Amino acid sequence: MAMDWQQANQQYLMRAIAQIHHLLQQQVQPADNADSQRPPPDLDEIIFPENQCSAIDTLSQLFGLSSFERHILLLCAGVEFSRPIADLCATLNGSHQEAYATFGLALALFPEFDWEALTPKAPLRSWHLLEVGGGTALTTSPLRIDERILHYLLGIQQLDERLNGIVSWPHHHQLVESLLPPSYQRLVQDIVQTGLQSQAQSHFSQHPVIQLCGPDSSTKQLLATIACQQVGRSLHIITADALPTELNHVNLLQRLCEREVLLSQTIFLLDCDPLAVGRSGENGSAVLNGVIDRLIERLQCPVLVMRRDRHPQRQRPLITIDVHPPTPTEQQYLWVQLLGESTVADLNGHINQLVTNFNLSPSAIQTVIQTVQQHVNYHQVNSHYSEISSELSSEINHEISNETSDSAKTAESLSQLLWNACLTHARPQLNDLAQPICSTVDWDSLVLPAKEKAVLQTIHTHVKWRSTVYEEWGFASKSRRGLGISALFAGASGTGKTLAAEVLANALHLDLYRIDLSAVVSKYIGETEKNLRRIFDVAETGGAVLLFDEADALFGKRSEVNDSRDRYANMEVAYLLQRIESYRGLAILTTNLQKSMDQAFLRRIRFIVQFPFPDAKQRQEIWRRAFPPNTPIKKLSYEKLAQLNVSGGNIRNIALNAAFLAADAGEAVQMRHLLQAAESEYIKLERPLTEVEVKGWISGRRRSP
């Protein structure tokens, strides 16, 4: 009866160990003993499936073991598997406490002994196939087979426990290779042809390291996984920020990784992306970067490296492959293929809006669709159980039908579910650099002159239809420069600049983030650009609206270059100019002092909106909208309130303060509450509240002396 490989391998291993047992018996027992004279088991009787051999034979070929070294390894394995072998070793070692193999025992037991096999550079020790324990002499020190090798001999692929926490398997990617966009299929072929095929056939160190650069880790990992599959290899990931820094541990890690390549036919991907968010000034960062460079240069195996940015070449040849997001056309194709053409037809062109606003990777698109499908299935199951329950009684049925009707009215459409899922998935995790602003205001909340409001409407139109104009109508093909949509909101404090940004974000159904400049600007050279790059890269994924509040603090006039600090400050401004121009979302900058802004910077801003100080008519409109519908008010004169010569921001502060005063008094908001709140606001502004401004607010009010 034919055996599978696992059965044949175990039988072969047990017979090989039985041969070792036979040799030990011959050493321990007299020559005329019947057991010692019995012939050893025949290994040739074991028949393996075609083109396959035993694990011990494969191991010997992989590491170039001599017959003597092979026998030593089997002796150590026999001690683990067979108590009689351990007892025989103890007898030959002269103590029942020494039930282990030694080099001295191997030299006496196997006729083809070779002293060189005992040296640290020989395969047994250099590849850590066995470990030498403590002892007074090399030949009497205990030998133990490495646990990873022991499992391998049994046909079990088990990652060395010393690599746990440093080496891991890639995330499971359900996206089939046939759905990869054409640009990604070309990248996979580049990875295979530039390094993996040749590295699989010859000496590894003679071939280049393949460096995958780009902002999206999941996409780079997906491409690496598919490329490895095409050359018949698996992929293991080394997490860079988990690497040891002590030299002995680094050397051991290097050797274990090289050994794993031979044992499991794997390729290692060094993931340096987590280091991109750290600061170069942090303690230990330089040491860790040195460890990474050392591994890349010295690993004698195929190496892929995953970084956000390009890394310079050192001694080992380096090939860099940039991994960009799929084109809008490719993203649209993925949406259609994963959703199904019939579903896409029902969405009435909504996919175009998704592609316009969200720059998602293939795996991200698949995750969004799966999230929505789970949401829909959950509600379908609940609806099914509601129908079953409704049959129990007409009264219950009546209640449930009413609830179902209300639920149907408020249920989100599929297009809205997809949009919200995209927002949730793409929402940038930048809490250390940006502050999310929840926007609920609409166009009616904004009081501006018609000309300025028309410019804001134009900004909304540009963002909404940028994909149609750039991609479908071909404007992007003429030049990629200047396609970013940027706006500068200039005006005094409280004139509505931030409110206008909230209105735009809400109208576009996009997230709004205020950039914390104190967290962006760094004293370390190059760190400010790195922080800006993080903001733009992650924000681009979800089309977030970026609000650089009081931007003149960072993007003011460039200074004369008197020292290196001035030069790097100017480089930061130049980098921002470049990213503003290429950002596919909306970037808004606000300033109270437009004259302080660099003119070269202003020329590259597409829209400049002046926010004038509101006149009396506009202040009256602001006052009318200052109180929510549920706020109780009594005998308010908006015309008289508009006499206060303050901005919209001050009006909102006064209205809110007056509401608290009225609530504390148990009354509706009245003019006397607003007068008291206005006096407090003017104290904060360090301005006198004139009689002209509050004339006629309260009858019988005594004039100030």
C-alpha positions as CSV (number, residue, x, y, z in Angstrom):
1,M,0.0,0.0,0.0
2,A,1.4,3.4,-1.0
3,M,2.2,5.8,1.8
4,D,1.9,9.6,1.7
5,W,5.1,11.6,2.4
6,Q,4.3,12.2,6.1
7,Q,4.0,8.4,6.8
8,A,7.0,7.5,4.7
9,N,9.2,10.2,6.3
10,Q,8.3,9.1,9.9
11,Q,9.1,5.5,9.1
12,Y,12.3,6.5,7.4
13,L,13.4,8.6,10.4
14,M,12.5,5.9,13.0
15,R,14.6,3.3,11.0
16,A,17.5,5.7,10.7
17,I,17.4,6.3,14.5
18,A,17.1,2.5,14.9
19,Q,20.4,2.2,13.1
20,I,22.0,4.6,15.6
21,H,20.5,2.4,18.4
22,H,22.1,-0.7,16.8
23,L,25.6,1.0,16.7
24,L,25.2,2.0,20.4
25,Q,24.3,-1.6,21.4
26,Q,27.4,-2.8,19.6
27,Q,29.5,-0.5,21.8
28,V,27.8,-1.4,25.1
29,Q,27.1,-5.2,24.7
30,P,29.5,-8.1,23.9
31,A,30.1,-9.0,20.3
32,D,28.4,-12.3,20.7
33,N,25.2,-10.7,22.0
34,A,22.2,-11.6,19.8
35,D,20.8,-8.1,19.7
36,S,24.1,-6.6,18.7
37,Q,24.5,-9.1,15.9
38,R,21.0,-8.5,14.5
39,P,21.2,-6.5,11.2
40,P,20.1,-2.9,11.3
41,P,16.9,-1.8,9.6
42,D,17.0,-1.3,5.8
43,L,16.2,2.3,4.8
44,D,15.8,1.4,1.1
45,E,12.6,-0.4,1.8
46,I,10.8,2.9,2.4
47,I,9.3,4.2,-0.8
48,F,8.5,7.9,-1.0
49,P,6.2,9.6,-3.5
50,E,7.7,10.6,-6.8
51,N,10.5,13.2,-6.6
52,Q,10.4,13.4,-2.8
53,C,12.8,12.2,-0.1
54,S,13.1,12.2,3.6
55,A,13.4,15.3,5.8
56,I,16.8,14.2,7.1
57,D,18.1,13.7,3.5
58,T,16.7,17.1,2.5
59,L,18.3,18.7,5.5
60,S,21.6,17.2,4.7
61,Q,21.5,18.5,1.2
62,L,20.4,22.0,2.2
63,F,23.2,22.5,4.7
64,G,25.9,20.3,3.1
65,L,26.1,17.8,5.9
66,S,28.7,15.0,5.7
67,S,27.8,11.5,6.6
68,F,29.5,12.0,10.0
69,E,27.5,15.2,10.7
70,R,24.3,13.5,9.6
71,H,24.9,10.7,12.1
72,I,25.6,13.2,14.9
73,L,22.2,14.9,14.2
74,L,20.4,11.5,14.2
75,L,22.1,10.6,17.5
76,C,20.9,13.8,19.1
77,A,17.4,13.2,17.6
78,G,17.4,9.6,19.0
79,V,18.0,10.9,22.5
80,E,14.8,13.0,22.2
81,F,12.7,10.2,20.6
82,S,14.0,7.0,22.3
83,R,14.6,6.4,26.0
84,P,16.7,3.3,25.3
85,I,19.1,5.4,23.2
86,A,19.4,8.0,26.0
87,D,20.1,5.1,28.5
88,L,22.8,3.7,26.2
89,C,24.4,7.2,25.9
90,A,24.4,7.4,29.7
91,T,26.1,4.0,30.0
92,L,28.8,5.0,27.5
93,N,29.3,8.4,29.2
94,G,29.8,6.5,32.5
95,S,27.0,8.1,34.5
96,H,23.2,7.7,34.5
97,Q,22.9,11.5,34.8
98,E,24.7,12.0,31.5
99,A,21.9,10.6,29.2
100,Y,22.9,12.8,26.3
101,A,25.0,12.8,23.1
102,T,28.5,14.2,23.0
103,F,31.1,14.9,20.4
104,G,33.3,12.4,22.1
105,L,30.7,9.7,21.9
106,A,30.2,10.5,18.2
107,L,33.9,10.2,17.5
108,A,34.0,6.8,19.1
109,L,30.7,5.6,17.6
110,F,30.9,6.6,13.9
111,P,33.9,5.4,11.8
112,E,33.9,8.3,9.4
113,F,34.6,10.9,12.1
114,D,35.9,14.3,11.1
115,W,37.2,16.7,13.7
116,E,36.4,19.7,11.5
117,A,32.7,18.9,11.9
118,L,33.0,20.0,15.6
119,T,34.2,23.5,14.8
120,P,31.9,26.6,15.0
121,K,32.2,27.2,11.3
122,A,31.0,23.7,10.4
123,P,27.3,23.4,9.5
124,L,26.2,21.7,12.7
125,R,27.1,24.7,14.8
126,S,27.2,27.6,12.3
127,W,23.6,26.9,11.3
128,H,22.6,26.1,14.9
129,L,21.3,22.7,14.0
130,L,22.4,21.6,17.5
131,E,23.6,23.4,20.6
132,V,26.6,22.6,22.7
133,G,25.9,22.8,26.4
134,G,28.2,23.8,29.2
135,G,31.0,21.4,30.1
136,T,34.7,21.1,31.0
137,A,35.7,20.0,27.5
138,L,34.2,20.3,24.0
139,T,34.1,16.5,23.5
140,T,32.3,15.8,26.8
141,S,29.8,18.8,26.7
142,P,26.2,17.7,26.2
143,L,24.7,18.1,22.7
144,R,21.1,18.9,22.0
145,I,19.3,19.1,18.7
146,D,17.7,22.4,18.0
147,E,13.9,22.3,18.5
148,R,13.1,23.8,15.1
149,I,15.3,21.1,13.5
150,L,13.7,18.4,15.5
151,H,10.2,19.4,14.3
152,Y,11.5,19.6,10.8
153,L,12.8,16.0,10.8
154,L,9.2,14.9,11.7
155,G,7.9,16.9,8.8
156,I,6.5,19.8,10.9
157,Q,7.1,23.3,9.8
158,Q,7.2,25.4,13.0
159,L,8.7,28.9,13.2
160,D,11.6,29.1,15.6
161,E,10.3,30.4,18.9
162,R,13.2,32.8,19.1
163,L,11.7,34.6,16.1
164,N,8.3,35.0,17.7
165,G,7.5,38.7,18.1
166,I,10.0,39.7,15.5
167,V,8.9,37.5,12.5
168,S,5.2,37.0,11.6
169,W,3.1,35.8,8.7
170,P,1.5,38.4,6.4
171,H,-2.1,39.4,6.8
172,H,-4.5,37.2,4.9
173,H,-5.4,38.9,1.6
174,Q,-8.7,37.7,0.1
175,L,-8.2,39.8,-3.0
176,V,-7.6,37.5,-5.9
177,E,-4.7,38.1,-8.2
178,S,-6.9,38.5,-11.3
179,L,-8.5,41.6,-9.7
180,L,-5.2,43.4,-9.2
181,P,-5.2,46.7,-11.2
182,P,-2.9,46.5,-14.3
183,S,-0.4,48.9,-12.7
184,Y,-0.1,46.6,-9.7
185,Q,0.3,43.5,-11.9
186,R,3.2,45.3,-13.6
187,L,4.7,46.0,-10.2
188,V,4.4,42.3,-9.2
189,Q,6.3,41.3,-12.4
190,D,9.0,43.9,-11.6
191,I,9.5,42.4,-8.2
192,V,9.7,38.9,-9.6
193,Q,11.9,39.7,-12.6
194,T,14.3,42.1,-10.9
195,G,15.2,40.0,-8.0
196,L,13.2,37.0,-6.8
197,Q,13.7,34.7,-9.8
198,S,17.4,35.1,-9.9
199,Q,17.8,35.1,-6.1
200,A,16.0,31.7,-6.0
201,Q,18.6,30.2,-8.3
202,S,22.0,31.5,-7.2
203,H,24.0,33.1,-4.3
204,F,21.7,35.6,-2.6
205,S,24.2,38.3,-1.7
206,Q,25.1,38.8,-5.3
207,H,21.6,40.1,-6.1
208,P,19.9,43.3,-5.1
209,V,17.6,44.1,-2.2
210,I,14.1,45.1,-3.5
211,Q,12.8,48.2,-1.8
212,L,9.1,48.8,-1.9
213,C,8.3,52.5,-1.2
214,G,4.9,54.1,-0.7
215,P,2.4,55.2,2.0
216,D,0.2,52.2,2.0
217,S,1.6,49.2,4.0
218,S,-1.2,46.8,3.2
219,T,-0.8,47.3,-0.6
220,K,3.0,46.8,-0.5
221,Q,2.5,43.6,1.6
222,L,-0.1,42.4,-0.8
223,L,2.2,42.8,-3.8
224,A,5.1,41.1,-2.0
225,T,2.9,38.2,-1.1
226,I,1.7,37.7,-4.6
227,A,5.2,38.0,-6.1
228,C,6.5,35.3,-3.6
229,Q,3.6,33.0,-4.6
230,Q,4.6,33.3,-8.2
231,V,8.1,32.0,-7.5
232,G,6.8,29.3,-5.2
233,R,7.8,30.8,-1.9
234,S,6.1,31.9,1.2
235,L,6.6,35.3,2.8
236,H,7.6,36.1,6.4
237,I,7.6,39.7,7.8
238,I,10.4,41.0,10.0
239,T,9.0,44.0,12.1
240,A,11.8,46.5,12.2
241,D,10.8,48.2,15.5
242,A,11.0,44.8,17.2
243,L,14.6,44.1,16.2
244,P,17.1,43.5,19.0
245,T,20.0,46.0,19.2
246,E,22.6,43.9,21.0
247,L,25.2,42.5,18.5
248,N,25.1,38.9,19.6
249,H,21.3,38.8,19.3
250,V,21.4,40.5,15.9
251,N,23.9,37.9,14.7
252,L,21.8,35.1,16.0
253,L,18.7,36.6,14.4
254,Q,20.5,36.9,11.0
255,R,21.5,33.2,11.1
256,L,18.1,32.0,12.2
257,C,16.5,33.9,9.3
258,E,18.9,32.5,6.8
259,R,18.3,29.1,8.2
260,E,14.5,29.6,7.9
261,V,14.9,30.5,4.2
262,L,16.4,27.1,3.5
263,L,14.0,25.1,5.8
264,S,10.7,26.7,4.6
265,Q,11.6,28.2,1.2
266,T,10.5,31.6,2.5
267,I,11.4,35.2,1.6
268,F,11.7,37.9,4.2
269,L,10.1,41.3,4.1
270,L,11.7,43.8,6.4
271,D,8.8,46.2,7.5
272,C,10.3,49.6,8.2
273,D,7.0,51.5,7.9
274,P,6.4,51.7,11.7
275,L,9.7,53.7,12.0
276,A,8.3,56.4,9.6
277,V,6.2,57.8,12.4
278,G,9.0,58.1,14.9
279,R,11.3,61.1,15.4
280,S,14.9,60.8,14.5
281,G,15.9,62.5,17.8
282,E,14.4,59.7,19.9
283,N,16.8,57.6,22.0
284,G,17.9,54.4,20.4
285,S,16.6,55.3,16.9
286,A,20.1,55.6,15.4
287,V,21.1,52.3,16.9
288,L,18.0,50.6,15.5
289,N,18.7,52.1,12.0
290,G,22.2,50.7,12.2
291,V,20.8,47.2,13.0
292,I,18.5,47.5,10.0
293,D,21.3,48.5,7.7
294,R,23.4,45.7,9.0
295,L,20.7,43.1,8.3
296,I,20.0,44.4,4.8
297,E,23.7,44.3,3.9
298,R,24.6,40.9,5.5
299,L,21.5,38.7,5.2
300,Q,22.5,35.9,2.8
301,C,19.0,35.4,1.6
302,P,16.3,37.1,-0.5
303,V,15.4,40.4,1.1
304,L,12.4,42.7,0.5
305,V,12.3,46.0,2.3
306,M,9.1,48.0,3.0
307,R,9.6,51.7,3.6
308,R,7.5,54.9,3.2
309,D,10.4,56.8,1.6
310,R,13.4,55.9,-0.5
311,H,16.5,54.8,1.3
312,P,20.0,55.4,-0.2
313,Q,22.0,52.5,-1.6
314,R,24.9,51.2,0.4
315,Q,27.2,48.3,-0.7
316,R,24.6,45.8,-1.6
317,P,22.7,46.6,-4.9
318,L,19.3,48.2,-4.2
319,I,16.3,48.3,-6.5
320,T,13.5,50.7,-5.5
321,I,9.9,50.1,-6.7
322,D,7.5,52.9,-5.9
323,V,4.0,51.7,-5.0
324,H,1.4,54.4,-5.7
325,P,-2.4,54.2,-5.2
326,P,-4.4,52.8,-8.1
327,T,-5.5,55.3,-10.7
328,P,-9.1,56.6,-10.5
329,T,-10.0,54.3,-13.5
330,E,-8.5,51.3,-11.8
331,Q,-10.3,52.1,-8.5
332,Q,-13.6,52.4,-10.4
333,Y,-12.9,49.0,-12.1
334,L,-12.3,47.4,-8.6
335,W,-15.6,48.9,-7.3
336,V,-17.5,47.5,-10.2
337,Q,-15.9,44.0,-10.0
338,L,-16.3,43.6,-6.3
339,L,-19.8,45.1,-6.0
340,G,-21.2,43.5,-9.2
341,E,-22.4,45.3,-12.3
342,S,-26.1,45.1,-11.3
343,T,-25.4,46.7,-7.9
344,V,-23.3,49.4,-9.5
345,A,-26.1,50.2,-12.0
346,D,-28.5,50.7,-9.1
347,L,-26.1,53.3,-7.5
348,N,-26.7,55.7,-10.3
349,G,-23.2,56.9,-10.8
350,H,-22.4,57.1,-7.1
351,I,-19.2,55.1,-7.6
352,N,-17.7,58.1,-9.5
353,Q,-18.2,60.2,-6.3
354,L,-16.5,57.6,-4.2
355,V,-13.5,57.5,-6.6
356,T,-13.4,61.3,-6.7
357,N,-13.2,61.7,-2.9
358,F,-11.5,58.5,-1.6
359,N,-8.1,57.3,-2.8
360,L,-8.4,53.7,-1.6
361,S,-6.2,50.7,-2.1
362,P,-7.6,47.4,-3.5
363,S,-7.7,45.8,-0.1
364,A,-9.3,48.9,1.4
365,I,-12.1,48.9,-1.2
366,Q,-12.7,45.2,-0.5
367,T,-12.8,45.9,3.3
368,V,-15.3,48.7,2.8
369,I,-17.6,46.5,0.7
370,Q,-17.4,43.6,3.2
371,T,-18.3,46.0,6.0
372,V,-21.4,47.3,4.2
373,Q,-22.4,43.7,3.2
374,Q,-22.2,42.7,6.9
375,H,-24.3,45.7,7.9
376,V,-26.9,44.9,5.2
377,N,-27.0,41.2,6.1
378,Y,-27.4,42.0,9.8
379,H,-30.4,44.1,9.2
380,Q,-31.9,41.6,6.8
381,V,-31.6,38.9,9.6
382,N,-33.3,41.2,12.1
383,S,-36.0,42.0,9.6
384,H,-36.6,38.2,9.0
385,Y,-37.0,37.6,12.8
386,S,-39.3,40.6,13.0
387,E,-41.6,39.0,10.4
388,I,-41.6,35.7,12.3
389,S,-42.4,37.5,15.5
390,S,-45.2,39.5,13.9
391,E,-47.1,36.3,13.1
392,L,-47.5,35.5,16.9
393,S,-50.2,38.1,17.4
394,S,-52.0,40.9,15.5
395,E,-51.3,43.3,18.3
396,I,-47.5,42.6,18.2
397,N,-47.7,42.7,14.4
398,H,-49.2,46.2,14.5
399,E,-46.4,47.5,16.8
400,I,-43.7,45.9,14.7
401,S,-45.1,47.1,11.4
402,N,-45.1,50.7,12.8
403,E,-41.5,50.2,14.0
404,T,-40.5,48.7,10.6
405,S,-42.1,51.6,8.8
406,D,-40.2,54.1,10.9
407,S,-37.0,52.1,10.4
408,A,-37.6,52.1,6.6
409,K,-37.9,55.9,6.6
410,T,-34.6,56.4,8.4
411,A,-32.7,53.5,6.8
412,E,-29.5,54.5,5.0
413,S,-29.3,53.8,1.3
414,L,-26.6,51.6,0.0
415,S,-24.8,54.7,-1.4
416,Q,-24.8,56.4,1.9
417,L,-23.6,53.2,3.6
418,L,-20.7,52.9,1.2
419,W,-19.8,56.6,1.7
420,N,-19.9,56.3,5.5
421,A,-17.8,53.1,5.4
422,C,-15.2,54.8,3.3
423,L,-15.1,57.7,5.7
424,T,-14.7,55.3,8.7
425,H,-12.0,53.3,6.9
426,A,-10.0,56.2,5.6
427,R,-10.3,58.5,8.6
428,P,-6.7,59.4,9.3
429,Q,-5.2,58.5,12.7
430,L,-3.5,61.8,13.2
431,N,-4.6,62.8,16.7
432,D,-1.0,63.9,17.5
433,L,-0.8,66.2,14.5
434,A,-4.4,67.2,13.6
435,Q,-7.6,67.9,15.5
436,P,-10.9,66.5,14.0
437,I,-13.7,69.0,13.8
438,C,-17.3,67.7,13.8
439,S,-19.1,69.9,11.3
440,T,-22.9,70.3,11.4
441,V,-23.4,73.8,10.0
442,D,-24.8,74.5,6.5
443,W,-24.7,77.3,4.1
444,D,-27.5,79.2,6.0
445,S,-25.2,79.5,9.0
446,L,-22.8,81.6,7.0
447,V,-23.3,85.3,6.7
448,L,-21.1,86.8,4.1
449,P,-21.3,89.3,1.2
450,A,-22.6,87.7,-2.0
451,K,-19.2,87.9,-3.7
452,E,-17.3,86.0,-1.0
453,K,-20.1,83.5,-0.7
454,A,-20.0,82.9,-4.4
455,V,-16.3,82.1,-4.2
456,L,-17.0,79.5,-1.5
457,Q,-19.6,77.9,-3.7
458,T,-17.1,77.8,-6.5
459,I,-14.6,76.0,-4.2
460,H,-17.4,73.4,-3.4
461,T,-18.0,72.9,-7.2
462,H,-14.3,72.4,-7.9
463,V,-13.9,69.7,-5.2
464,K,-17.1,68.0,-6.2
465,W,-16.4,67.7,-9.9
466,R,-12.6,67.5,-9.9
467,S,-12.5,63.9,-11.0
468,T,-14.8,64.6,-14.0
469,V,-12.7,67.6,-15.1
470,Y,-9.3,66.1,-14.4
471,E,-9.7,62.5,-15.4
472,E,-12.7,62.2,-17.7
473,W,-12.2,65.4,-19.5
474,G,-8.4,65.0,-19.6
475,F,-7.1,68.1,-17.9
476,A,-4.8,65.9,-15.7
477,S,-3.1,64.5,-18.8
478,K,-1.8,67.9,-19.8
479,S,0.0,68.4,-16.5
480,R,-0.1,67.0,-13.0
481,R,1.0,70.3,-11.5
482,G,-1.5,72.7,-10.0
483,L,-4.2,70.1,-9.7
484,G,-4.5,70.5,-5.9
485,I,-7.5,72.6,-4.7
486,S,-6.3,75.2,-2.2
487,A,-7.8,78.2,-0.6
488,L,-6.7,81.0,1.7
489,F,-9.2,82.5,4.0
490,A,-8.0,86.0,5.1
491,G,-9.6,88.2,7.7
492,A,-9.8,89.4,11.2
493,S,-10.4,87.0,14.0
494,G,-14.1,86.0,14.4
495,T,-15.1,86.9,10.8
496,G,-16.1,83.3,9.9
497,K,-13.0,81.7,8.4
498,T,-13.2,78.5,10.4
499,L,-17.0,78.4,10.1
500,A,-16.7,78.6,6.4
501,A,-14.3,75.6,6.4
502,E,-16.9,73.7,8.5
503,V,-19.6,74.6,6.0
504,L,-17.5,73.3,3.1
505,A,-16.6,70.1,4.8
506,N,-20.2,69.4,5.8
507,A,-21.5,70.2,2.3
508,L,-18.9,67.8,0.8
509,H,-19.7,65.1,3.5
510,L,-16.0,64.9,4.3
511,D,-13.9,65.0,7.5
512,L,-12.4,68.3,8.6
513,Y,-9.1,68.4,10.4
514,R,-7.4,71.4,12.0
515,I,-3.6,71.1,11.8
516,D,-1.8,71.6,15.1
517,L,1.2,73.6,13.9
518,S,3.0,73.2,17.2
519,A,3.0,69.4,16.7
520,V,4.0,69.7,13.0
521,V,7.0,72.0,13.4
522,S,10.1,70.2,14.7
523,K,13.5,71.3,15.8
524,Y,15.0,68.2,14.1
525,I,16.1,68.7,10.5
526,G,13.7,67.1,8.1
527,E,11.1,66.2,10.7
528,T,8.7,69.0,9.8
529,E,8.5,67.8,6.2
530,K,8.0,64.2,7.5
531,N,5.1,65.4,9.6
532,L,3.5,67.3,6.7
533,R,4.0,64.3,4.5
534,R,2.2,62.1,7.0
535,I,-0.7,64.5,7.1
536,F,-1.1,64.8,3.4
537,D,-0.6,61.1,2.6
538,V,-3.2,59.9,5.1
539,A,-5.6,62.7,4.5
540,E,-5.5,62.0,0.8
541,T,-6.8,58.5,1.4
542,G,-10.1,59.8,2.6
543,G,-10.2,63.2,0.9
544,A,-10.2,65.0,4.2
545,V,-10.4,68.8,4.3
546,L,-7.3,70.1,5.9
547,L,-7.5,73.4,7.8
548,F,-4.1,75.1,8.5
549,D,-5.3,77.6,11.1
550,E,-3.2,80.8,11.4
551,A,-1.0,79.5,8.6
552,D,1.2,82.6,8.4
553,A,3.0,81.2,11.5
554,L,4.5,78.5,9.3
555,F,4.1,79.7,5.8
556,G,5.1,83.4,6.1
557,K,7.6,85.2,4.1
558,R,10.8,83.3,3.4
559,S,13.8,84.8,5.2
560,E,17.2,85.6,3.9
561,V,19.6,82.6,4.2
562,N,22.0,83.6,7.0
563,D,22.5,80.2,8.5
564,S,21.5,76.5,8.1
565,R,18.4,77.0,10.1
566,D,17.1,79.6,7.7
567,R,17.8,77.3,4.8
568,Y,15.9,74.4,6.3
569,A,13.0,76.7,7.2
570,N,12.7,77.8,3.6
571,M,12.9,74.1,2.5
572,E,9.9,73.4,4.7
573,V,7.9,76.2,2.9
574,A,9.0,74.9,-0.5
575,Y,7.9,71.3,0.5
576,L,4.5,72.6,1.6
577,L,4.1,74.5,-1.7
578,Q,4.7,71.2,-3.6
579,R,2.3,69.2,-1.5
580,I,-0.4,71.8,-1.6
581,E,-0.3,71.7,-5.4
582,S,-0.5,67.9,-5.6
583,Y,-3.0,67.3,-2.8
584,R,-6.1,65.8,-4.4
585,G,-8.3,67.0,-1.6
586,L,-9.1,70.5,-0.3
587,A,-6.5,72.4,1.8
588,I,-7.6,75.6,3.5
589,L,-5.3,78.0,5.1
590,T,-6.4,80.8,7.4
591,T,-4.6,84.0,8.3
592,N,-5.3,87.2,10.2
593,L,-2.4,88.9,8.4
594,Q,-2.4,88.3,4.6
595,K,0.3,90.8,4.1
596,S,2.7,88.6,6.1
597,M,2.2,85.7,3.7
598,D,4.9,84.9,1.1
599,Q,3.9,86.2,-2.3
600,A,5.3,83.2,-4.1
601,F,3.1,81.1,-1.8
602,L,0.0,83.2,-2.5
603,R,0.5,82.8,-6.3
604,R,0.0,79.1,-6.0
605,I,-3.2,79.3,-4.0
606,R,-6.2,78.8,-6.3
607,F,-8.7,80.7,-4.2
608,I,-8.3,83.7,-1.9
609,V,-11.4,84.7,0.1
610,Q,-11.5,87.9,2.1
611,F,-13.6,87.8,5.2
612,P,-14.6,91.4,5.9
613,F,-15.7,92.7,9.2
614,P,-19.5,92.5,9.2
615,D,-21.5,95.7,8.7
616,A,-24.6,96.5,10.7
617,K,-26.9,94.6,8.3
618,Q,-24.7,91.5,8.3
619,R,-24.5,91.7,12.1
620,Q,-28.2,91.7,12.3
621,E,-28.4,88.5,10.3
622,I,-25.8,86.9,12.5
623,W,-27.8,87.8,15.6
624,R,-30.9,86.3,14.0
625,R,-29.1,83.0,13.5
626,A,-27.2,83.0,16.8
627,F,-29.9,81.3,18.8
628,P,-31.0,77.7,18.1
629,P,-34.8,77.1,17.5
630,N,-35.3,75.5,20.9
631,T,-33.8,78.5,22.8
632,P,-36.5,80.5,24.6
633,I,-36.2,84.2,23.7
634,K,-38.3,87.3,24.7
635,K,-38.5,90.7,23.1
636,L,-35.1,90.7,21.4
637,S,-34.4,93.6,19.1
638,Y,-31.9,92.3,16.4
639,E,-31.7,95.8,15.0
640,K,-30.5,97.2,18.3
641,L,-28.2,94.2,18.9
642,A,-26.5,94.9,15.6
643,Q,-25.3,98.2,17.0
644,L,-22.6,96.3,18.8
645,N,-19.5,96.7,16.6
646,V,-18.2,93.2,17.0
647,S,-17.4,90.2,14.7
648,G,-19.5,87.1,14.3
649,G,-17.3,85.2,16.7
650,N,-17.9,87.7,19.4
651,I,-21.6,87.6,18.7
652,R,-21.7,83.9,19.2
653,N,-19.8,84.2,22.5
654,I,-22.2,86.9,23.7
655,A,-25.3,84.8,22.7
656,L,-24.0,81.7,24.5
657,N,-23.0,83.6,27.6
658,A,-26.5,85.3,27.7
659,A,-28.2,81.9,27.4
660,F,-26.4,80.6,30.5
661,L,-27.3,83.7,32.4
662,A,-31.0,83.3,31.4
663,A,-30.9,79.6,32.3
664,D,-29.5,80.4,35.7
665,A,-32.3,82.9,36.3
666,G,-35.0,80.5,35.0
667,E,-36.0,82.9,32.3
668,A,-36.0,83.3,28.6
669,V,-33.1,85.1,27.0
670,Q,-33.8,88.8,27.1
671,M,-32.0,92.1,26.2
672,R,-30.7,92.5,29.8
673,H,-29.0,89.1,29.7
674,L,-27.4,90.1,26.4
675,L,-26.2,93.4,27.9
676,Q,-24.6,91.7,30.8
677,A,-22.9,89.2,28.4
678,A,-21.8,92.0,26.1
679,E,-20.1,93.8,29.0
680,S,-18.2,90.7,29.9
681,E,-17.1,90.2,26.2
682,Y,-15.9,93.8,26.0
683,I,-13.8,93.4,29.1
684,K,-12.1,90.4,27.4
685,L,-11.6,92.5,24.3
686,E,-10.2,95.4,26.4
687,R,-12.6,97.8,24.8
688,P,-15.1,100.2,26.3
689,L,-18.8,99.4,25.7
690,T,-20.2,102.8,24.5
691,E,-23.6,104.2,25.1
692,V,-24.2,104.4,21.3
693,E,-23.8,100.6,21.0
694,V,-26.3,99.8,23.7
695,K,-28.7,102.7,23.3
696,G,-32.3,101.6,23.7
697,W,-31.5,98.1,24.8
698,I,-33.1,98.5,28.3
699,S,-35.5,101.3,29.1
700,G,-34.5,103.4,32.1
701,R,-30.9,102.3,32.0
702,R,-28.7,104.7,33.9
703,R,-25.8,106.2,31.8
704,S,-22.3,105.5,32.9
705,P,-20.6,108.4,34.6
